[in-house]
């Protein structure tokens, strides 16, 4: 079960940090987490990490704003609050900081940062040396392929369908119950 499209309309209307970016970062968190315990918190962090961007340019406060949104708003929009809400918020808070300046060190943060970095290929400033894990380095070619195939897509389901066609192991993403409440469409 995937979230309704209106979940993703909370993303900023952007070709850089909008719907397709979030969908691809969710793909990479799924792939990098594999069958591990980080899957669910990583997926939520990926879904929320850029929700509160105000600009596609340098936006140093967007991680902090996303963290506050996760704590204050995410539980209200779900039928059940994710177990690791504080950890998800911390990953959102610190994802845009250089590693050496991070005030929080956790495998969830490193996974989110690698997933986000794999989608930097679209910007032309990708540097594989900044990837933290061998698993992420092993996916650089697939990340290039996914971006090439989804560059003009805006619907997350289309992005995920393309990832599936590429053979990426995203069954857990496609089967995940996001538990969104049946209330009105979410707004920022």
C-alpha angles and dihedrals in degrees: 000000000000126000119267113266090249089069088067095046086077085073114098112267095256141132088212106045101012138097101318093046092052091046092052093047087052088052092052095046088052093049095044095045092049111171092336131119092256093070100092099041090042092051092051092046090051091049092051107030097098100026093111101045113138096190141013088231122079105316107177095180099052095093093052091047090050091050092053090047091052092052097042105030112022095069090052091055097050134069089225127023114238111255095235099046095142091049091049089050092049092051089052091046096053103031095098096047122094110258093248091054096046113123090202130049119197139137089244091060093048091049092050092046091051092047091049091046093053087061092052087083086085090064097053094236099092116141115187091204089073093062110107101204136054087225090061093045088053090058100053093102092048090048090055090049093048093050092047091051096043102035093113097036123106103174114088092214090057090051092049091047090054091048089052091050088052088058096248112158099245101136090118090056093048092047097042116122104221090191095217112178116244094240126117120311111286120256131192 
